[in-house]
């Protein structure tokens, strides 16, 4: 809390130095002092002046900052000038440098150069500052001192500090710098914009001779901050000091004037600040409009360098969801322009979530305009939720309806001479059929047709309602297929065609009058003044094929692996982290290894004993994906989410026809037990081997439906009737009791808040636990140092079309690994 204590502490605290100038070091028992700073406390400082006040708080400076100070002390007839720079590196290390010049008529002038650093988190930091003095006086020239400081901000409304200055008590000739201490506390009883700090300053051995100082700061209007301070001693007769200050802020520039003193006169301080951080700016803002390029934000992939070191990138879709969640709650955001040029990696379930996010933006008072550069049915589902939809004259609009396809390679296997042994439960557990058949089985055709019918009906209903189209209009659109922009406007799909940039700007202005366009918009883009840490909702992703080990992504983009080790560790960390209020299990997986799925299921059931766990299903949460989710307190699915597929299978190739008959390779086995060769890839199963494997599959299936019955509070017979490998749409799964509510990721987050009893007004952070992993990664997989330093590719390593072709072949490498599988019964593409 420095207010005028910086100015008045030495003469008022130490009577033997009462005639010395306030900021000088030229008398015995006077602490080293620099230029007086505006109203502040050691417990509340979060700007670069922390270099002088409390080096521990350098950690809270954030982006690069430069501050110029000028002081005119009429009482002491002295002038002080200071220049400070500082920043925080890698989110953990604060650094600062400053130079101060003190000039006066009666004592030697001197310069103080300061270098400081701080190490810590958002809640606790420890730092030190080294001061070196320069002067024409040789004794002063040889002086140097150290300060150390601790700054703690454990809660939103409370902070404290401990600072020891000049701990080495340097002495040269007649000059001696005395060690002093400062204990401070800060409180915010009415929110982040009102701060009160109280400091107690005393010297070594002079605890009862100290002074109390008080500083009150208030942001009375965006961009206008006022401050006031008071300082007094604990003994009668000591002078009372005061200070008043006012600060005007623009986004990156600030100006402060402070005046104060005692009955003997005034002291004046001017401060000018430049900062890369964006402050709340002075003025009557009409809000901002942001451009959101969905294609750019959804383009993911892991750089080869990161992947080879065992890491993976943040999931771009989850990152987009977090961005939209914050944008919806941002009062400065008044409008959004959605740039639509494809939705890479997005299925129908996620497209519906994006549509719902656009509708939430509108319900929060934001205007949304969609601009279509190229668009298919999936993209138009998202765009249709906007207030207005526009295209360019040459935009590509491929709106030709939905079609489902399943690739089967049974004919290829037959030509190669490869046969497959299969043990499964239920006619609908058709996963191996992509390898064993040349066409769809009746069960597979029935399931795929049912899913497709739900998706078509939902799409038609949603688009017709949002665009206010006449009944049957979409069928007319689908008969055209590749629609010219002018024809799309005639059919009611577009509100207009943008011919140039100026027309777009005019449309945006008409949509949100008075708002300004923010080219680099970020939610929470303004400088954080938060103390402590926001409470968290942990998002634990299960993305891709379920397997053992760590979650990973191959560098060529073939597949993603949801590793049981990573998921289990993430759930453990989330339930043990006191800042986490609830957990959202985000599932976008067609399943995989049974053991890995079971480990995830058990980790979920353990986690929900301590904190609410909500499962959110994306495009697909089938088989092992559903297995992992069924232990949650509540399950959300989209209407078109592919889910269910409750069942298991075992799949093994017999390669003798290929390797032996065609290539002339021979193999001889020497077993010492009747079933020792049953997992061998050379020959087909014998009847007794088939029976043994089938018994294993049956027992595992019985466990699976038992866990589902427990989680869904259903009879086991009821589960079996809707299980046996059958895949359901989210809408049908809801009707049959397999999910609790229809909704997307954001609805699941709201449910997690409700179960955790978090007030609607409280801001929380969505933090992903469980990605990425790799060298230098933090435990549990929060974003690591390596992925911050190495660039991510603009596009995946292989073109999306080639990746899709390889995935659709059905040759999933994980199926060939030993062990039971709980996987979706087909690789389904709906376009």
C-alpha positions in Angstrom: 0.0 0.0 0.0 2.5 2.6 -0.7 0.6 5.8 -1.2 2.7 8.5 0.4 4.5 6.1 2.6 7.1 6.0 -0.1 7.4 9.7 0.2 7.0 10.1 3.9 8.0 6.9 5.6 11.8 7.6 6.2 11.5 11.0 7.9 8.3 10.0 9.9 9.4 6.6 10.8 13.0 7.4 11.9 13.3 10.6 13.9 17.0 10.7 13.5 16.5 11.2 9.7 13.6 13.6 10.0 15.4 16.3 8.0 16.5 14.0 5.2 14.8 14.1 1.9 12.2 11.4 1.5 13.6 9.3 -1.4 17.3 9.7 -0.6 19.7 7.2 0.9 22.1 9.8 2.2 21.4 9.7 5.9 21.8 6.9 8.4 18.8 4.7 9.1 17.0 5.6 5.9 15.8 2.8 3.6 16.6 2.9 -0.1 13.8 4.6 -1.9 13.0 5.4 -5.5 10.4 7.6 -7.1 7.0 7.8 -5.4 4.3 5.8 -7.2 0.6 6.5 -7.3 -1.8 4.9 -4.7 -0.9 1.3 -4.3 -0.3 -1.6 -1.8 2.3 -4.3 -1.8 -0.6 -6.8 -1.6 -2.5 -5.5 -4.6 0.1 -4.2 -7.1 -0.1 -5.9 -10.5 1.8 -3.5 -12.7 5.5 -3.1 -13.4 6.0 -0.8 -10.3 6.0 -4.1 -8.4 9.7 -3.9 -9.1 10.0 -1.3 -6.3 7.0 -2.3 -4.2 6.9 -6.1 -4.1 9.1 -8.1 -6.5 6.9 -11.1 -5.9 4.1 -9.4 -7.8 6.1 -9.2 -11.0 4.5 -12.5 -11.8 1.2 -10.7 -12.2 2.3 -8.2 -14.8 1.4 -10.5 -17.7 2.2 -8.9 -21.1 5.1 -6.5 -21.8 4.6 -3.1 -20.0 6.5 0.2 -19.9 5.9 2.8 -17.3 7.3 6.3 -17.0 7.1 8.2 -13.7 7.8 11.8 -12.9 7.7 13.3 -9.3 7.9 16.9 -8.1 8.2 17.1 -4.3 7.7 20.7 -3.3 8.2 19.9 0.4 11.7 18.4 -0.1 12.4 20.5 -3.2 13.4 17.4 -5.1 12.6 15.9 -8.5 12.4 12.2 -9.3 12.1 10.4 -12.7 11.7 6.7 -13.3 11.4 4.3 -16.2 10.3 0.7 -15.6 9.8 -2.3 -18.0 8.5 -5.8 -17.2 6.6 -8.8 -18.4 5.8 -12.4 -17.6 7.4 -15.3 -19.6 6.0 -18.8 -20.2 3.1 -17.9 -17.8 5.3 -18.5 -14.7 8.3 -16.1 -14.6 8.0 -12.4 -14.1 11.0 -10.1 -15.0 11.4 -6.4 -14.7 14.1 -3.7 -15.0 14.0 -0.1 -13.9 16.1 3.1 -13.6 15.3 6.0 -11.3 17.0 9.4 -11.0 16.6 11.5 -7.8 17.8 15.1 -7.9 17.7 17.8 -5.2 19.4 20.9 -4.1 20.8 20.0 -0.6 22.0 16.4 -1.0 23.9 14.4 -3.6 21.9 13.3 -6.6 21.9 9.6 -7.3 20.6 6.9 -9.7 19.0 3.6 -8.7 19.0 0.7 -11.2 16.9 -2.3 -10.4 16.6 -5.8 -11.8 13.9 -8.1 -10.5 12.4 -11.5 -11.2 9.5 -13.5 -9.8 8.5 -17.1 -10.0 5.0 -18.5 -9.3 1.5 -19.3 -10.3 -1.7 -17.2 -10.5 -2.2 -17.6 -6.7 1.3 -17.5 -5.2 4.6 -16.0 -6.3 8.0 -15.3 -4.7 10.5 -12.7 -6.2 13.6 -10.7 -5.6 15.0 -7.3 -6.8 18.6 -6.2 -6.9 19.3 -2.4 -6.6 22.6 -0.8 -7.6 23.2 2.9 -6.9 25.2 5.4 -8.9 26.3 8.9 -7.8 29.1 11.4 -7.9 29.5 10.6 -4.2 31.8 7.6 -4.1 30.2 6.2 -0.9 26.8 6.2 -2.6 28.3 4.7 -5.8 29.4 1.6 -3.9 26.0 0.8 -2.3 23.7 -2.0 -3.5 20.9 -3.8 -1.9 18.4 -6.7 -2.2 14.6 -6.9 -1.7 12.6 -10.1 -1.5 8.8 -10.3 -1.6 6.0 -12.8 -1.4 2.6 -12.2 -3.0 -0.3 -14.5 -2.4 -3.8 -14.3 -3.9 -5.6 -17.4 -2.7 -9.2 -16.2 -3.2 -11.2 -13.8 -5.3 -11.6 -11.4 -2.5 -8.4 -11.7 -0.5 -4.6 -11.2 -1.0 -1.6 -10.8 1.3 2.1 -9.9 0.9 5.3 -10.0 2.9 8.2 -7.8 1.7 11.7 -7.4 3.2 13.7 -4.5 1.7 17.4 -3.9 1.8 17.9 -7.2 3.6 21.7 -6.9 3.3 21.7 -3.5 5.0 24.6 -2.0 2.9 26.8 0.6 4.5 29.5 2.8 3.1 31.2 5.7 5.0 28.5 7.8 6.6 25.7 6.1 4.6 23.8 3.1 5.8 20.6 1.6 4.4 18.4 0.1 7.0 16.5 -3.2 6.6 12.7 -2.6 6.6 9.6 -4.8 6.4 6.1 -4.4 4.9 3.2 -6.7 5.7 0.1 -6.1 3.5 -3.4 -7.4 3.0 -5.9 -6.7 0.3 -9.6 -7.2 0.1 -12.3 -6.9 -2.6 -15.6 -6.9 -0.7 -17.6 -5.7 -3.7 -16.0 -7.4 -6.7 -12.9 -7.0 -8.8 -13.4 -3.2 -9.4 -13.1 -2.1 -5.8 -9.9 -2.9 -3.8 -8.8 -1.9 -0.3 -5.3 -2.5 0.9 -3.7 -2.1 4.3 0.1 -2.2 4.9 2.1 -2.1 8.1 5.6 -0.8 7.6 8.3 -1.1 10.2 12.1 -1.4 10.5 14.2 -4.2 11.9 13.9 -4.0 15.7 11.3 -1.2 15.5 8.0 -3.0 15.3 6.2 -0.5 17.6 7.5 2.5 15.6 5.8 1.5 12.3 3.2 3.2 10.2 -0.2 2.0 8.9 -1.1 2.9 5.4 -4.4 2.5 3.6 -5.1 2.5 -0.1 -8.5 2.4 -1.8 -8.8 2.0 -5.6 -12.0 1.9 -7.6 -12.9 1.7 -11.2 -15.8 4.0 -11.2 -16.3 3.8 -15.0 -14.7 1.7 -17.7 -11.4 3.4 -18.3 -11.6 5.7 -15.2 -9.9 4.6 -12.0 -9.7 6.7 -8.8 -7.5 6.1 -5.8 -7.1 7.5 -2.3 -4.7 6.8 0.5 -3.9 7.6 4.0 -0.8 7.0 6.2 -0.3 7.5 9.9 2.0 6.5 12.7 1.2 4.6 15.8 2.4 7.3 18.2 0.9 10.7 18.9 2.4 13.7 17.2 3.4 11.9 14.0 2.3 13.5 10.7 -0.8 12.3 8.8 -0.1 11.8 5.0 -2.6 11.5 2.2 -2.8 11.0 -1.5 -5.5 11.1 -4.2 -5.0 9.8 -7.8 -6.9 9.5 -11.0 -6.1 7.2 -14.0 -7.5 7.4 -17.5 -7.1 4.3 -19.6 -7.3 3.5 -23.3 -6.7 0.0 -24.5 -2.9 0.1 -24.4 -2.2 3.5 -23.0 -2.8 5.0 -19.5 -2.2 8.4 -17.8 -2.2 8.9 -14.0 -2.0 12.0 -11.9 -1.5 11.7 -8.1 -1.2 14.5 -5.6 -0.8 14.3 -1.8 1.3 15.3 1.1 1.1 16.6 4.7 0.3 20.0 6.2 3.9 21.0 5.2 3.2 20.8 1.5 2.3 18.7 -1.5 3.9 16.1 -3.7 2.9 15.6 -7.4 3.3 12.5 -9.5 2.6 11.9 -13.2 2.7 8.4 -14.7 2.4 7.2 -18.3 1.9 3.6 -19.1 2.2 1.6 -22.4 1.1 -2.0 -22.3 0.6 -4.9 -24.7 -2.3 -6.0 -22.5 -5.7 -4.5 -23.3 -7.1 -2.4 -20.5 -10.8 -1.5 -20.1 -10.9 1.6 -22.2 -12.4 5.0 -21.5 -15.4 5.9 -23.6 -18.9 4.8 -24.4 -18.3 1.7 -26.4 -21.0 0.3 -28.6 -19.4 -3.1 -28.6 -17.5 -5.1 -31.2 -18.2 -7.4 -34.1 -16.0 -10.4 -34.6 -15.2 -12.6 -37.5 -15.2 -16.4 -36.7 -13.6 -18.5 -39.5 -14.9 -22.0 -38.7 -12.7 -23.7 -41.2 -9.6 -22.1 -39.8 -10.6 -22.9 -36.2 -11.4 -26.5 -37.0 -8.3 -27.3 -38.9 -6.3 -29.4 -36.5 -3.5 -31.9 -36.7 -0.3 -32.4 -34.8 3.0 -31.2 -36.1 5.4 -34.0 -36.9 8.0 -32.7 -34.4 5.5 -32.8 -31.6 4.1 -36.1 -32.6 7.5 -37.8 -32.8 8.1 -36.7 -29.2 4.9 -38.2 -28.0 2.7 -35.2 -27.9 -0.6 -34.2 -29.6 -2.3 -30.9 -30.3 -5.3 -29.5 -28.4 -8.5 -30.8 -30.0 -9.6 -28.0 -32.3 -13.3 -28.7 -31.9 -13.1 -28.5 -28.0 -11.1 -25.3 -28.4 -13.8 -23.9 -30.6 -16.5 -24.8 -28.0 -14.6 -23.1 -25.3 -14.2 -20.0 -27.5 -17.9 -19.9 -28.2 -18.8 -20.4 -24.6 -16.8 -17.4 -23.6 -18.0 -15.3 -26.5 -21.7 -16.0 -25.6 -21.0 -14.5 -22.2 -18.9 -11.5 -23.3 -21.0 -8.3 -22.9 -18.6 -6.4 -25.3 -19.4 -8.8 -28.2 -22.5 -7.6 -30.1 -22.2 -9.4 -33.4 -20.5 -12.3 -35.1 -19.7 -12.9 -38.8 -19.4 -16.6 -39.4 -17.1 -17.4 -42.3 -18.2 -20.7 -43.7 -15.8 -22.6 -45.9 -16.2 -26.2 -44.8 -16.3 -27.9 -41.4 -13.2 -30.2 -41.4 -13.5 -33.2 -39.1 -17.1 -32.3 -38.1 -19.9 -34.9 -38.2 -23.6 -34.4 -37.9 -23.6 -34.6 -34.1 -21.0 -31.8 -33.8 -22.7 -29.8 -36.6 -25.9 -29.8 -34.5 -23.9 -28.6 -31.5 -22.5 -25.7 -33.6 -26.0 -24.9 -34.7 -27.1 -24.7 -31.1 -24.1 -22.6 -30.2 -25.2 -20.1 -32.9 -28.7 -20.0 -31.5 -27.2 -19.4 -28.0 -25.3 -16.5 -29.4 -28.5 -15.0 -30.7 -30.4 -15.7 -27.4 -27.6 -13.8 -25.5 -28.3 -10.7 -27.6 -25.6 -11.1 -30.3 -26.4 -10.7 -34.0 -25.0 -13.4 -36.2 -24.4 -13.2 -40.0 -23.2 -16.3 -41.9 -21.1 -15.7 -45.1 -20.9 -18.9 -47.3 -17.8 -19.3 -49.5 -18.4 -23.0 -49.9 -21.0 -25.0 -48.1 -22.5 -28.5 -48.0 -25.6 -29.7 -46.2 -23.7 -30.0 -42.9 -22.4 -26.5 -43.1 -25.8 -25.1 -44.1 -27.3 -26.7 -41.0 -25.0 -24.5 -38.9 -25.5 -21.4 -41.1 -29.3 -21.6 -41.1 -29.3 -20.7 -37.4 -27.8 -17.2 -38.1 -29.9 -14.0 -38.3 -28.8 -13.5 -41.9 -27.1 -15.8 -44.5 -25.2 -14.4 -47.4 -23.0 -15.8 -50.2 -20.6 -14.5 -52.8 -21.5 -14.6 -56.5 -19.1 -17.6 -57.1 -19.8 -19.4 -53.8 -20.0 -23.2 -54.1 -23.3 -24.5 -52.5 -23.4 -28.3 -52.7 -26.8 -28.9 -51.1 -27.8 -32.3 -52.5 -29.3 -34.2 -49.5 -27.9 -36.9 -47.3 -26.5 -40.3 -48.2 -24.9 -43.0 -46.1 -22.1 -45.3 -47.3 -20.3 -48.3 -45.7 -17.2 -49.7 -47.3 -16.8 -53.5 -47.2 -13.5 -55.3 -48.2 -14.7 -58.9 -47.8 -14.2 -59.4 -51.6 -10.6 -58.2 -51.3 -10.0 -60.6 -48.4 -11.4 -63.4 -50.5 -9.0 -62.7 -53.4 -6.1 -62.5 -50.9 -7.0 -65.8 -49.4 -7.5 -64.3 -45.9 -10.4 -65.6 -43.8 -11.6 -64.3 -40.5 -12.7 -65.9 -37.3 -15.3 -64.0 -35.4 -17.0 -64.4 -32.0 -19.7 -61.9 -31.1 -23.0 -61.4 -29.3 -26.1 -60.3 -31.3 -26.9 -60.0 -35.0 -26.4 -56.2 -34.8 -22.8 -56.4 -33.7 -21.7 -56.2 -37.3 -18.3 -54.6 -36.9 -16.3 -57.5 -38.4 -18.6 -57.6 -41.4 -16.7 -54.9 -43.2 -13.9 -57.4 -43.4 -15.9 -60.6 -43.9 -18.7 -59.6 -46.3 -19.0 -58.0 -49.7 -22.2 -56.2 -48.9 -24.3 -55.0 -46.0 -26.1 -57.7 -44.0 -29.9 -57.1 -43.4 -29.1 -56.1 -39.8 -26.5 -53.6 -40.8 -28.8 -52.2 -43.6 -31.6 -51.8 -41.1 -29.5 -50.0 -38.6 -27.9 -47.6 -41.1 -31.3 -46.8 -42.7 -32.8 -46.0 -39.3 -29.9 -43.7 -38.5 -30.1 -41.9 -41.8 -33.8 -41.4 -41.6 -33.4 -39.7 -38.2 -30.6 -37.4 -39.5 -32.6 -36.4 -42.7 -35.8 -35.7 -40.7 -33.9 -33.6 -38.1 -32.0 -31.7 -40.7 -35.1 -30.9 -42.7 -37.0 -29.9 -39.7 -34.3 -27.6 -38.3 -33.5 -25.8 -41.5 -37.1 -25.3 -42.5 -37.9 -23.8 -39.1 -34.9 -21.5 -38.9 -35.2 -20.2 -42.5 -39.0 -20.2 -42.4 -39.1 -22.2 -45.6 -42.3 -23.7 -47.0 -42.8 -27.4 -46.4 -41.1 -29.5 -49.0 -38.7 -26.7 -50.1 -35.6 -28.6 -49.1 -36.7 -31.5 -51.2 -36.8 -29.1 -54.1 -33.3 -27.8 -53.2 -31.9 -31.3 -53.1 -33.2 -32.0 -56.6 -31.0 -29.1 -57.9 -27.9 -30.3 -56.0 -25.1 -27.8 -56.8 -27.0 -24.6 -56.5 -25.9 -21.2 -57.9 -26.0 -18.4 -55.4 -28.7 -16.5 -57.3 -30.9 -19.7 -57.4 -30.2 -20.2 -53.7 -31.5 -16.7 -52.9 -34.6 -17.3 -55.0 -35.3 -20.5 -53.0 -35.0 -18.6 -49.7 -31.7 -20.2 -48.6 -29.9 -16.8 -48.7 -30.8 -13.3 -47.7 -28.5 -11.8 -50.3 -25.4 -12.0 -52.4 -22.4 -9.9 -51.5 -20.6 -8.4 -54.5 -17.7 -6.6 -52.7 -16.1 -5.7 -49.4 -18.0 -2.5 -49.0 -21.3 -4.2 -49.3 -20.3 -6.7 -46.5 -19.2 -3.8 -44.3 -22.5 -2.1 -44.8 -24.5 -5.2 -44.0 -22.5 -5.6 -40.8 -23.1 -2.0 -39.9 -26.8 -2.4 -40.5 -26.9 -5.6 -38.5 -25.1 -4.0 -35.5 -25.2 -0.2 -35.7 -22.4 1.6 -34.0 -20.3 -1.5 -33.2 -16.6 -1.7 -34.3 -15.0 -4.6 -36.1 -12.4 -6.4 -33.9 -9.9 -8.1 -36.2 -8.2 -10.1 -33.5 -11.1 -10.6 -31.1 -10.6 -12.8 -28.1 -13.1 -13.4 -25.3 -11.7 -12.1 -22.1 -9.3 -10.1 -24.3 -9.0 -7.4 -21.6 -6.3 -7.5 -19.0 -7.1 -9.9 -16.2 -7.3 -8.3 -12.7 -8.6 -11.5 -11.1 -7.2 -12.7 -7.8 -6.8 -16.3 -7.2 -8.2 -18.7 -9.8 -11.6 -19.1 -11.3 -13.3 -22.3 -10.3 -13.1 -24.9 -13.0 -15.2 -27.4 -14.9 -12.8 -30.1 -16.1 -13.3 -31.5 -19.6 -11.9 -35.0 -20.0 -11.9 -36.0 -23.6 -12.3 -39.6 -25.0 -11.6 -38.9 -28.6 -10.9 -41.6 -31.2 -10.3 -45.4 -30.9 -10.1 -46.5 -27.3 -6.9 -48.3 -26.4 -4.4 -48.8 -23.6 -1.6 -46.4 -22.8 -1.5 -42.7 -23.4 -3.8 -40.7 -25.7 -2.0 -40.0 -28.9 -2.4 -39.0 -32.5 -0.3 -40.3 -35.3 1.6 -37.6 -37.3 -0.1 -38.5 -40.6 -3.6 -38.0 -39.3 -4.8 -41.6 -39.8 -6.3 -42.0 -36.4 -6.6 -40.7 -32.9 -6.2 -42.9 -29.8 -8.0 -42.3 -26.6 -5.6 -43.9 -24.1 -6.9 -45.4 -20.9 -3.9 -44.3 -19.0 -4.4 -40.6 -20.0 -8.1 -40.7 -19.4 -7.9 -42.4 -16.0 -5.1 -40.0 -14.8 -7.1 -37.0 -16.0 -10.2 -38.1 -14.1 -8.1 -38.7 -10.9 -6.5 -35.2 -11.2 -9.9 -33.6 -11.8 -11.5 -35.2 -8.8 -8.5 -34.2 -6.6 -8.1 -30.6 -7.8 -10.0 -28.4 -5.3 -10.6 -25.8 -8.0 -12.6 -28.3 -10.1 -16.3 -28.2 -9.3 -17.5 -30.8 -11.8 -16.3 -32.9 -14.7 -17.6 -33.1 -18.3 -16.7 -36.4 -20.0 -16.6 -35.6 -23.7 -17.0 -38.7 -25.7 -16.4 -38.9 -29.5 -15.4 -42.5 -30.0 -16.7 -45.6 -31.7 -15.1 -47.7 -29.0 -12.1 -50.1 -29.1 -10.4 -52.2 -26.5 -12.7 -53.7 -23.9 -10.2 -53.6 -21.1 -9.4 -49.9 -21.7 -13.1 -49.1 -21.9 -13.6 -50.9 -18.6 -10.8 -49.0 -16.9 -12.3 -45.7 -18.1 -15.8 -46.7 -16.8 -14.4 -47.5 -13.4 -12.5 -44.2 -13.2 -15.7 -42.4 -14.0 -17.6 -44.2 -11.3 -14.9 -43.3 -8.8 -14.8 -39.7 -9.9 -18.5 -39.2 -9.4 -18.3 -40.3 -5.8 -16.5 -36.9 -5.2 -17.8 -34.6 -7.9 -20.6 -34.5 -10.5 -19.7 -36.2 -13.8 -21.7 -35.3 -16.9 -21.1 -37.2 -20.2 -21.4 -35.3 -23.4 -21.6 -37.3 -26.6 -20.5 -35.8 -29.9 -20.7 -37.4 -33.3 -20.4 -40.9 -32.0 -20.3 -42.5 -28.5 -20.9 -46.2 -29.4 -19.8 -49.5 -27.9 -16.7 -48.8 -25.8 -17.4 -45.1 -26.0 -20.8 -45.7 -24.5 -19.2 -48.2 -22.0 -17.0 -45.4 -20.6 -19.8 -42.9 -20.4 -22.5 -45.0 -18.8 -21.0 -44.5 -15.3 -21.7 -40.8 -15.4 -24.3 -39.0 -13.3 -26.1 -37.8 -16.5 -25.6 -38.4 -20.2 -26.3 -35.9 -23.0 -26.5 -36.8 -26.7 -27.4 -34.9 -29.8 -30.4 -36.0 -31.8 -28.1 -37.4 -34.5 -25.3 -38.8 -32.3 -24.5 -42.4 -33.1 -24.6 -44.3 -29.8 -25.5 -47.6 -28.2 -23.9 -50.6 -29.9 -23.7 -52.3 -26.5 -21.8 -55.5 -27.3 -18.3 -57.0 -27.8 -16.6 -59.2 -30.3 -13.3 -61.0 -31.0 -11.8 -60.9 -34.4 -8.8 -62.9 -35.7 -7.5 -63.4 -39.3 -6.4 -66.7 -40.7 -3.5 -66.0 -43.1 -2.6 -69.5 -44.3 -4.5 -69.0 -47.6 -2.4 -65.8 -48.3 0.9 -66.7 -46.8 1.0 -70.4 -47.4 -1.1 -71.1 -50.5 -0.2 -68.0 -52.5 3.3 -67.0 -51.2 4.6 -70.5 -50.2 5.3 -69.7 -46.6 5.0 -72.5 -44.1 4.4 -72.6 -40.4 4.5 -75.6 -38.0 3.2 -75.4 -34.4 4.2 -77.6 -31.5 1.5 -77.0 -28.9 1.6 -78.4 -25.3 -2.0 -77.7 -24.5 -5.3 -78.3 -26.3 -6.0 -74.6 -26.8 -2.5 -73.2 -27.0 -2.8 -72.1 -30.6 -6.3 -70.7 -30.6 -5.1 -67.0 -31.0 -2.7 -67.9 -33.8 -3.1 -65.9 -37.0 -2.2 -68.8 -39.3 -5.3 -71.1 -39.3 -9.0 -70.8 -38.6 -10.4 -71.8 -35.2 -11.3 -75.4 -34.4 -14.8 -75.9 -32.9 -13.5 -76.2 -29.4 -11.5 -73.0 -29.8 -14.5 -71.1 -31.2 -16.6 -72.3 -28.2 -13.9 -71.1 -25.8 -13.7 -67.6 -27.4 -17.5 -67.3 -27.6 -17.8 -68.1 -23.9 -15.3 -65.3 -23.1 -17.3 -62.9 -25.3 -20.6 -63.9 -23.7 -19.2 -63.4 -20.2 -17.9 -59.9 -21.2 -21.1 -59.0 -22.8 -23.0 -60.0 -19.6 -20.7 -57.7 -17.6 -21.3 -54.8 -20.1 -25.1 -55.0 -19.9 -24.9 -55.4 -16.1 -23.0 -52.1 -15.9 -25.4 -50.4 -18.2 -28.4 -51.6 -16.1 -26.8 -50.3 -13.0 -25.9 -46.9 -14.6 -29.3 -46.4 -16.3 -31.3 -47.9 -13.4 -32.9 -50.5 -15.8 -33.5 -54.2 -15.6 -30.8 -56.3 -17.2 -33.4 -57.9 -19.5 -34.5 -54.4 -20.7 -30.9 -53.5 -21.6 -30.3 -56.8 -23.4 -33.4 -56.1 -25.5 -32.0 -52.8 -26.9 -28.3 -53.9 -26.8 -26.9 -56.9 -28.7 -24.7 -54.5 -30.8 -27.6 -52.3 -32.1 -26.7 -48.8 -32.9 -29.2 -46.0 -32.2 -29.4 -42.3 -33.0 -29.3 -40.0 -30.0 -33.0 -39.3 -30.4 -33.9 -43.0 -30.3 -31.4 -43.7 -27.5 -33.1 -41.0 -25.5 -36.5 -42.6 -26.1 -35.2 -46.0 -25.0 -33.5 -44.7 -21.8 -29.9 -45.0 -22.9 -29.3 -41.2 -22.5 -30.9 -38.7 -20.1 -31.2 -35.6 -22.2 -30.9 -34.4 -25.8 -28.3 -31.6 -25.9 -24.7 -30.8 -26.8 -21.5 -29.9 -25.1 -22.7 -26.5 -23.8 -25.9 -28.0 -22.4 -23.7 -30.6 -20.6 -21.5 -27.8 -19.2 -24.6 -26.0 -17.9 -25.8 -29.3 -16.3 -22.4 -29.7 -14.6 -22.7 -26.1 -13.2 -26.2 -26.9 -11.9 -25.1 -30.1 -10.2 -22.1 -28.4 -8.7 -24.4 -25.6 -7.4 -22.4 -22.9 -9.2 -24.3 -19.6 -9.4 -25.2 -18.5 -12.9 -23.4 -15.2 -12.3 -20.1 -16.9 -11.5 -17.5 -17.2 -14.2 -15.8 -20.6 -14.5 -13.0 -21.9 -16.6 -13.4 -24.8 -18.9 -10.1 -26.7 -18.7 -9.2 -29.8 -20.7 -7.6 -32.5 -18.6 -6.0 -35.3 -20.6 -4.4 -33.7 -23.7 -1.8 -33.3 -25.1 0.8 -35.7 -23.8 4.5 -35.7 -24.6 7.9 -34.3 -23.7 7.7 -31.5 -21.1 3.9 -32.0 -20.8 2.4 -31.3 -17.4 0.8 -34.2 -15.5 -2.7 -35.0 -16.7 -2.0 -33.4 -20.1 -2.7 -29.7 -19.8 -1.1 -27.8 -22.7 2.7 -28.4 -22.6 5.7 -26.3 -23.1 6.7 -28.2 -26.3 3.4 -27.6 -28.1 3.6 -23.9 -27.2 7.1 -23.6 -28.8 6.7 -25.7 -31.9 4.4 -24.5 -34.6 1.3 -26.5 -35.6 0.7 -27.2 -39.3 -1.9 -25.1 -41.1 -3.3 -28.4 -42.5 -3.1 -32.1 -41.5 -0.1 -34.0 -42.8 -2.3 -35.9 -45.3 -5.2 -34.4 -47.2 -8.5 -34.9 -45.5 -9.8 -36.9 -48.5 -7.0 -39.5 -48.2 -7.4 -39.7 -44.5 -11.1 -40.4 -44.9 -10.5 -43.1 -47.5 -8.1 -44.9 -45.2 -10.5 -44.7 -42.3 -13.5 -45.9 -44.4 -11.6 -49.0 -45.5 -12.4 -50.5 -42.2 -8.9 -51.8 -41.7 -8.5 -50.4 -38.2 -5.2 -51.4 -36.9 -6.5 -51.7 -33.3 -8.8 -54.5 -34.3 -5.9 -56.8 -35.1 -4.4 -56.3 -31.6 -5.1 -59.2 -29.1 -8.0 -58.7 -26.8 -11.8 -58.2 -26.9 -13.2 -55.3 -28.8 -16.2 -53.0 -28.0 -16.4 -51.1 -31.2 -19.0 -49.6 -33.5 -20.3 -52.2 -35.9 -19.4 -50.2 -39.1 -17.4 -47.3 -40.4 -20.3 -45.0 -41.5 -20.1 -42.0 -43.6 -23.1 -39.6 -44.0 -22.7 -36.8 -46.4 
